[in-house]
Amino acid sequence: MIVPKSLLYRTAHFFKSTGQTIRYQIINRNISSQLKTKEDMLPGPTIIRECPHCGIQMKQKTIISGNTFGATLWSDGKQVAPMLPRPPYYICCKMCRNIIMLQDVRKVAEIEWNERDEKYSKAAFIEFPTFMENIRATEVISDKKLARTMTMYSYNDFSRDHKEDAITPEIQKLHEHNIYELESLLDKSIPEDLIIKAHYCPINLLDSQLTSISI
């Protein structure tokens, strides 16, 4: 999809005119959302993982196949695809509270989606980190751009989920600092980074940034 500069102008102007640190619009609701899928999402096995720090066990749902029918791409770059859910890149252990890359959480077992789960019935499913957990991740995850992008998404989720009242002055301040640090990590040659820049770049600087981008 080509995102024209005029749309990014309107988006940036919207942010500037409202005086909000972050507001966003849907720039693309997947055109296939109006079509019926030929193949539904197929569940995969549930993976049992074990925290490398405290040993607590946790569950991760998987899928065998999925699709982006009905997906929404937000103007901060986040895509929400109900038929193609993605696991978090990293998690916060519910027991020891350590931030761990999911790939580093050892897999100890698999349970087929149609099997009874008795042995691991008390294990909790992994969850996406909260905003404050993402803030912690920016200090311990080696991929700073990833951690700060996920932190930005989690802040914007307050509005996506209609929970703006949960944004405290502390959260707002942390968000603004995160955006400042994230901006320094963005690469204007990468389309996804330009989408983020369109949120926060002063409108008069857009001409020097892009004419249009393909995503």
MOFEN-V899409 format. One record per residue. N is the residue number from 1. RES is the residue in one small letter. PHI is phi in whole degrees, -180 to 180 (* if undefined). Layout:
N:RES:PHI + N:RES:PHI
This chain:
1:m:* + 2:i:-96 + 3:v:-100 + 4:p:-71 + 5:k:-61 + 6:s:-62 + 7:l:-68 + 8:l:-66 + 9:y:-57 + 10:r:-63 + 11:t:-64 + 12:a:-64 + 13:h:-64 + 14:f:-61 + 15:f:-61 + 16:k:-67 + 17:s:-72 + 18:t:-83 + 19:g:72 + 20:q:-91 + 21:t:-66 + 22:i:-150 + 23:r:-136 + 24:y:-150 + 25:q:-126 + 26:i:-73 + 27:i:-97 + 28:n:-158 + 29:r:-101 + 30:n:-42 + 31:i:-63 + 32:s:-74 + 33:s:-65 + 34:q:-87 + 35:l:-104 + 36:k:-87 + 37:t:-73 + 38:k:-86 + 39:e:-140 + 40:d:-74 + 41:m:-64 + 42:l:-106 + 43:p:-68 + 44:g:-106 + 45:p:-70 + 46:t:-88 + 47:i:-91 + 48:i:-99 + 49:r:-117 + 50:e:-131 + 51:c:-61 + 52:p:-72 + 53:h:-97 + 54:c:-117 + 55:g:85 + 56:i:-64 + 57:q:-96 + 58:m:-145 + 59:k:-109 + 60:q:-132 + 61:k:-74 + 62:t:-133 + 63:i:-128 + 64:i:-84 + 65:s:-153 + 66:g:-159 + 67:n:-157 + 68:t:-103 + 69:f:-60 + 70:g:80 + 71:a:-72 + 72:t:-120 + 73:l:-104 + 74:w:-86 + 75:s:-75 + 76:d:-91 + 77:g:100 + 78:k:-79 + 79:q:-110 + 80:v:-115 + 81:a:-121 + 82:p:-57 + 83:m:-93 + 84:l:-144 + 85:p:-66 + 86:r:-107 + 87:p:-75 + 88:p:-68 + 89:y:-72 + 90:y:-146 + 91:i:-133 + 92:c:-112 + 93:c:-60 + 94:k:-69 + 95:m:-94 + 96:c:-95 + 97:r:69 + 98:n:-74 + 99:i:-90 + 100:i:-136 + 101:m:-64 + 102:l:-58 + 103:q:-65 + 104:d:-95 + 105:v:-91 + 106:r:-61 + 107:k:-85 + 108:v:-112 + 109:a:-166 + 110:e:-135 + 111:i:-125 + 112:e:-62 + 113:w:-59 + 114:n:-101 + 115:e:-96 + 116:r:-72 + 117:d:-108 + 118:e:-106 + 119:k:-64 + 120:y:-113 + 121:s:-63 + 122:k:-90 + 123:a:-72 + 124:a:-85 + 125:f:-77 + 126:i:-66 + 127:e:-131 + 128:f:-69 + 129:p:-62 + 130:t:-75 + 131:f:-59 + 132:m:-67 + 133:e:-69 + 134:n:-66 + 135:i:-59 + 136:r:-62 + 137:a:-63 + 138:t:-64 + 139:e:-92 + 140:v:-116 + 141:i:-82 + 142:s:-68 + 143:d:-83 + 144:k:-65 + 145:k:-64 + 146:l:-62 + 147:a:-62 + 148:r:-74 + 149:t:-68 + 150:m:-64 + 151:t:-66 + 152:m:-61 + 153:y:-60 + 154:s:-68 + 155:y:-67 + 156:n:-65 + 157:d:-64 + 158:f:-57 + 159:s:-78 + 160:r:-59 + 161:d:-94 + 162:h:58 + 163:k:-122 + 164:e:-59 + 165:d:-64 + 166:a:-82 + 167:i:-80 + 168:t:-87 + 169:p:-56 + 170:e:-65 + 171:i:-62 + 172:q:-60 + 173:k:-65 + 174:l:-64 + 175:h:-62 + 176:e:-63 + 177:h:-67 + 178:n:-62 + 179:i:-64 + 180:y:-60 + 181:e:-71 + 182:l:-64 + 183:e:-58 + 184:s:-72 + 185:l:-97 + 186:l:-77 + 187:d:-116 + 188:k:-69 + 189:s:-86 + 190:i:-104 + 191:p:-54 + 192:e:-63 + 193:d:-70 + 194:l:-67 + 195:i:-59 + 196:i:-66 + 197:k:-59 + 198:a:-63 + 199:h:-69 + 200:y:-117 + 201:c:-74 + 202:p:-55 + 203:i:-59 + 204:n:-74 + 205:l:-95 + 206:l:-64 + 207:d:-57 + 208:s:-81 + 209:q:-94 + 210:l:-167 + 211:t:-111 + 212:s:-160 + 213:i:-133 + 214:s:-105 + 215:i:-135
